[in-house]
Amino acid sequence: MSDAPTADVIGVPEVARDEKEMNKIVWASVLGTVVEWYDFLIYGTAAALVFNKLFFPTMDPVAGTIAAFGAYAVGFVARPLGGAIFGHFGDRVGRKAMLTLTMLIMGVGTFLIGCLPTYEQIGIWAPILLVLLRLMQGVGIGGEWGGAVLMVIEHAPEKKRGFYGSLVQVGFPAGVALSTATFLGLTMLPQEDFLSWGWRLPFLFSIVLIGVGLFVRLKLIETPAFAKVKTTETVAKMPVLDVITKHPRTFLTAVGIKVSEVAWVYVLTVFSIVYATGTLGLPRTLILYAILAAAVLEFATLPLFGWMSDRIGRRPMYLGGAIVSALCALVVFPLLETRDPAVVVISIAVIMSLTHATMFGPQAAFMPELFGTRLRYSGASLGCQIAAAISGGFAPVIATGLLAWAGATWPIAVYLVALATITLAATIYATETRDLDISRA
């Protein structure tokens, strides 16, 4: 096969051959994904730093933190709903339209969180509205990821899908870096100012980013793989139902390969803030610097692992990532417990790449490649978002609860090893997809 196969149906655009054209598609997808992840992730940082005090002040500190993380997890529960809704219309109407709509939903929800009155001002309605807006965020991000990666890999040259797809994944650490850096700057404010108005600025600022992201994404063109399905009138009538009933093995495989890395990233970027500042007594600036360093390192490691998956295959990357993740679970907390600033920063930065980037980089190609074009948006979105709901959003809640229950971190390590084992089993069961035809129906 050639590196850029041409659709053989009249009226269907060719896969992007020109490097400049491909770069424009990648840039638009990445920029939009950065904005979406920034919006989604600033909630996690705020939940760890201030939401327990402002929206759940009547509880003791541990219960308030668990409640704040519970509201955080609600966004993940809503992600499968977003994946199902936008997956359905993405497989029937097209990728581009859904990307624009998900960005609007996410942006409005994030901006309104910044406008919310606190518990002191409106009582119980404050946490209720917070949860409802978090649901709105979850629906938006649930439909965004599938569309963004499909926009790139369905345009990409055949032998470079892993690399180009991994560039979209860079939007996640960019969102982590941007959200963390924003809160890091705000920690310089007096505590009173930070709690009264400073925490709102990252949420309000998102409206500017949304405007930029929409401007760029509206210039995208539909992917050739979907255009071919549309032209040949082979669009699935009920793609979500077809994924679950006709391809259950592939669907469960997609869920299984996701559960480990998604838990790791939220343990390291959200739970670690509470653990380091509360249990270990470390400065919050130190742990925020560590998370920022981890995000910056992934700018290099995500494309590297995506490129490697084009060379050696998707499954080898996942097999190695799952095994290393299980090993890292045994050492991550002892390393943090040294309380040495250099050890803390280096440990979080390196372990993030070993447990997350090794699989998240190739994932943009691997998970969509498991499905044919007719069901690809629905299959990839559902697999990704259900796994994120199961082990991503609840990871900080579970980790906090296990720490409170045992008074030690070993149950959290067992939890992470169990998830790595699930991903390892799913990968063994999976089909290698590197050489499959992306335009197959």
N, C-alpha and C positions, 0 to 999 in steps of 0.2 A: 504493500500500500504506500501511496505517496504521503508526504507530510501534511498536505492540505487537500483532502479530497474534495471534489466538486460535486454539488448536488446535481442529480441527473434529471431533475424535473423542471420544466419551463416555468419561469417566474420565481424560482427559489434562489435566494442569494447564495453566493459561494462562501465557503469558510474563509475567514480573513487571511489573505496571503501576505499582504503588505505589512511589514513590521510597524510602520507608523500607524496604520489603521488598527492593528492589534493592540498597540500601546494605548491608543485612545479608548478602546473598549475596556481594557484593564484598568486604566486610570479612573474612568467614570465609575466602574464597579467598586474599586477599592475606596475611592473617596466617599461614595455613598455608604459603604459598609463601615468606614471609620465613624461617620456621623451616627449611624444607627447604634453601633456598639458603645460609643461615648454616652449616648442617651440612656442606654440600658444599664451600663456599668456604674455610672455616677450614683445610682440608687444604692448599689451594694456598699460603696465607700461611705455614703451618708448613713446607711443603716448601721454600719459598724461604729460610726463616730458620734452621730447626733440623734437619730430617729428614736432611739430608746428613751432619750431624755425629753424630746419634744412631743412625741405622739403616744408614748406609753409610760408616762411619768408616775403613775400610781402603783407600778409594779416594782419589786426589788430589782437591783441591777441585772442579775442573771436572767430572771424571768422577762424583764424588759428587753434584754438583748435577744432572747429566744423569740419573743413576740415580733421584734423588728425584723429578724431573719425570717420569721414565718411570713410576714408581709412581703419580704423579698422573694421568698419561694413562690408566692402566688403568681408572680410574673412568669415563672417557669411552668407552672401548671397551665397557664393560658397559652403557652407556646405551641403545644400540639393542636389547640383549637385554631390558632393562626396558621399553622402548617397545613391543616386540613382545608380551611377556607381558601387560602391563597394558592395552595397546591392544586385544588380543584379548578379554580379559574385560571391559574397559570398553565395548566395542561389543556385547558379549553380555549382560552382567549389569547394567551401569550405571556411571555416572561416580562417584557418591558412595562406593560400597564400595571402589573402587580408590584413591581419595584417602586414605582412612583407612589402608589397608594399606601404601601407599608411605611414609607418614609414620612408621609403626612400624618398617619396615625401615631407613629412613634413620637414625632416632633411635638404634636399638640399635647399628648399625654405628659411628656417630660416637662414642657413649659408650664403646664398647669400645676404640676407638683411643686414647682418653685413659687407658685402663687398661693399655696395652701395655708390657711390659718392653722395654728397648732392646737393641741389639746387644751391648753390654758385659755385659748380664745373661744373655741366652739365645742369643747368637751368631746364626747364619744364620736361625734361626726368627723373629727379630724382623722383618726385612724381608719374610719370607714371609707372616707374619700381617698385616703392614701392607698388603700387596698384596691379600690375601683380603678384608680389611675394606673396602678401597677399592673392590673389586669389588661388595661388598654395597651401598655407598653409590651406586655407579653404577647398579645395578639399580633402586634406590629412586627416584632423581631422574629416571631414564629414563621412568618411568611417571607421575611426578607432574605434569610441566608440562602435558601434554595434557589430563589430567583437570581441572586447575585452570582453564585458560583456557576449556574447554568449559562448565564449570559456570557461568561468567559470561556468555560470549557467547551461549549457547543460552537464557539467561534475559533478555538485554538487549533493549531496544527496537531495532527494525531499523536506524534511522538513527544509532544511537549505539554500535554494536558495537566500532568502532575505539577509541573513548574508554574504554568500560568494560573492554575487553580490556587496554588499556594500563595500567590501574590494577593488574591482576594482575602485569604485568611490573615494576611498581615493587618487587615482592618481591625481585627480583634486586639492584638497587642497595641496598635496605634490608639484604639479607643481606651484601653487600659492606661496607657501612658498619658494621654490627654486628660482623662478624668482624674487620675492620680496626681498629675502635676498641678491641675487646677486646685484640688483640695490641699495639696502641699503648700501652695502659695497662700491659701486662706488660713493655714494654721499659724501664720505670722500675726493674724489679727488677735486682739484680746479675746479671751474665751467668751465674754459677754456679747461682744459684737458678732463673733462667729456663730453663736447659738441664736441670736436674734435675727440677723439678716445675712450674714456672710455665707452660710450654707446654701442659700437660695440662688446665689449668682451662677453656679455651674448649670443649674436647671434652666434658668432664664436665658443664659448664653446660647443654649441649644437652638433657639429660634433662628439665630444668625447662621448656624451651621446647616440647618435644614434648608434654608433658602439657597445656599451654595450647592448643597447636594442635589436638590431638585433641578436646579439650572443645568447641572452636568448630566444628570440621568435622563432628562427629557430629550437629549440629543442622541441617545442610543438607538440602534436598529434591532429588529427582531432577529433571533438566532436562526441560522439556516436549517438546523435540524428540526425545530418546531415549524418553520415555514414550510418545510417539505411535508410534514404531517398534515398541516392545514390545507395545503394545495391538493394533496391526494385524498382528502376527506376521510382520514383515518383517526380523527380526534376521538379520544375515549369519552363516553357519555358520563360515566361515574368513576373517574380515575381513583379516587380515594378508596371506594368500595372494592375496585378491582385489585388494588395493591394488597389489601388485607385478605380478601377471599381467594384470589387467584395466584398470589405470590407470597404466601405466608412465610416460607422459608427465607426468601430474600429480605422481606420486611424485618423479621426477627434478627437476621444477621446484621442488618443496618443498625438496629437498636443496640445489639451487643457490642459492636466494634466502637461505639461511641461512649459507653457508660464510664469507662475508666478515666480517659483524659478529661472529660468534662467535670468529673468530681474533683480531680486534682487541681484544675485551674481555679475553682472557686474556694477550695480549701486554702490554697496559697494566696489568693488575692483578696479574700473576704474574711474567712475564719482566722487567718494568721494575724490580722489586725487586732482582733479581740484577744486572741491568745497571747500575742507578744506584749500588748499594752496592759492587759488585765492580769493575766497569770504570771508573766515573766517580768512585768514592771519596766519594759523597755519604752523609750520615747516613741510617740506615734510617728514622728518625722523619720526615725530610723526604718521602721517597717514600711512606710510609704516610699522611701528611697529604694528599699529592697525590691518592692513590687515594680517600681519604675525601671530599675535595672533589669529585672526579668523581662519586662515588656520590650525594652530596647534590644536586648539580646535576641529576642524572637524575631526582630526585623531581619536578622541574618539566618537564624536556624530554620524558620518556617520555609523560606524559599529553598534552602539547602536540602531539607528533607523532601520537599516536593520534587526537586530535581532528581534526587536519588531514587525516588519511586518510579521515575521515568526510565531509570537505568536498570534497577534490579527488581522492580515490581512493587505493587502496593502491599501485598501480604507480608513480605519480609520486613518491611518497615513497621508494620503493626505487630508482628510477632516479637520483634526486638523491643518495641516500645512497651508492650504489655509486660514482658519479663523485667525490664529495667524499672518499670513503675512499681512492681511488687517489691523489688529490692530497695527502692527509694523510700517506700513506706516504713521501712525498718530503721532508717537513719535520719529522716528529715527532722523529727522532733528532738532527738538528742543533739543534733547540730544547732537548732534554735536555742536549746536550753544552755548552751555555752554562754549565751548572752554577750558574746564577743561581736562587736559591730561588723567587722570584716567577715567573720564566719557567717553571720546571719544574712548579710547582703549577698554574698557569693553563693551560699546554699540555696536561697530562694531563687536566685537568677538561674543557676545551673539546673536545679531540679525541675523548674518550670519547663525548660527546653527538653529535658530528658523524658518527662512524663506527659507533656502536652504537645510540644511542637513535633516530636517524632511521629505522632499520629494525626494531629490536627492539620499539619502541612499537606500530606497526601490525601487527606479526607475529602477535600473539595473535588477531587477527581474520583476517588475510590467509591464513595457512597453513591453519587449520581450514576456512575458507570454500571452499578449493579442493576439498574432499571433501564428499560427501553424508553425511547423518546416520549411515547404516548403517556407514560405514567411517571416520568422521571421527576418532575417537580413535586408531585404528591408523594412519591416513594421516598425521595431524599429528604424532603421536609419533615414528613411524619417520623421516619427513622431517627433523624437528628433530634427533633424536638421532643419526642417521647423519651428518648434517652436523657436529654437535658432536664426534663421534668422529673424523671425518676432519681437521677443521681447528681444532677448539677445544682438545681435550686435548693434541694433539701440537704446538700452536703454540709453547708455551714450550720444548719439547724441540728443535723445528726451529730456533727463533730462537737458542737457546743453541749448538746445533751449528754453525749458519751463522756466528755470531760467532766461535767458536773456529777455524773453518776459514779464514775470510777475514781475521780480525783487524779487521774493520770491519762497519758496519751496513748497507751498501748491499745485500747479498744478502737481508736481512730485508725491506727496502723493496720489492725486486723480488717477493718472495714475497707480500707484502700486496697489491701491485698486481695480481698474477695472480689472487688470490682475488676481488678486487673486480671483475675482468673477468668471472669466472664468474658472479657474482651479477648483474651487468649483463645478461649474455646470457640468464640464466634469467628475469629480470624482463621482458625484451623478449618472450620466448616465452610468458610467463604470461598468463592471462586476468584481466581486472579483476573483482574479486569483491564490491565494495562493495554492489552492488544485488541480489546473488543472494539467493534465499530460503533462510534458514538451516535451515528445517524440511524441505527437500527430502530424499528418501531417497537 
